[in-house]
Amino acid sequence: MNLPSAVPSVTPGIKPERRVGSERRSPPTFPPQFSSQRRRHSKGRRKMDRGGYVDIYDRGSWALAAAVMGLSFLDALLTVVQINRGVVREANPLMGEVLKWGGIYVFFSLKTAMTAFPLAIIILHKEWALARYMARVCLLFYVLILIYHLFLVNRHGILPAFL
């Protein structure tokens, strides 16, 4: 009976195995790291691959997410200031009730969660054309909302009292 040897035999013309350890892949990065380069394997290696998820996000994705969250915060802040001044009322009936019954802190918390959760899903799917498009649409809408808020602030003279 021939038992396998613990030392692999070297056959002429075949190079010996040089890998060490059983797992050669590196663990996923957390927190996600910045990377300015696009990963080749993120779209899939073969034509039949549908694409994949990469846990390294470029600076553009982080900047877009930070811009949307910042504009969302400014929207909430300007909304509360304008409601307290009696200039406007909350356009979203659900958020109006939250502001009425829960107060400013609950309003800010819910507004942040309602922005952060969908934005995280969009950024997670950043390799998909639809997700990239929707992230830019979110940014555009928040820019338009902020322009509208600034128009109302200018029209009603709230800015000096606000600062």
Steps between C-alpha positions, in 0.01 A plus 500: 500500500637838399422790739515862377815675598494811719754662267373547147708334238657715235438375151747617236349789297234587762571781742441429870213671686615827658175611668496508876185460705152396396340845453671738257224759473520806721211569737247772408594850602300667774445783520491542123814661365547782251623407159530720195540207266219292363531133576511285190329209667207710617321459165570130487784314337308319231236617255237294676575650843233740616729721705594501860539700814826663594552618855735778395319822413652783302515858624221602264258257665592625848478864389158446345371324812639775727348770279156337505513454878620857553227642279244283680617642832476857365151422368390380844662796675350762269162327513494516882612865502238601245224308677590662832481842331158414360613547140433147371355168605653157445402375154528133599196415716681215678797720592259778601340267755841382618606862554173581675494201737864395527682830496815617327728215610268228376448697177876526439556135589228372270604736219859378529395135502264550204789647303789281619338159453400536132826683428698211649315257274570720197871532583525126566387444141732770362617279214150490353411773252155547659653555845749757368215677324274496809778632724542798269122550487489507883776760503321709237172494694669605822677785319164616363340474845784702650462767231128518584582532872747780429235675291256482793766616745579799278134577436398500866817648644575209732873488438609783738297347788625154411869594516 
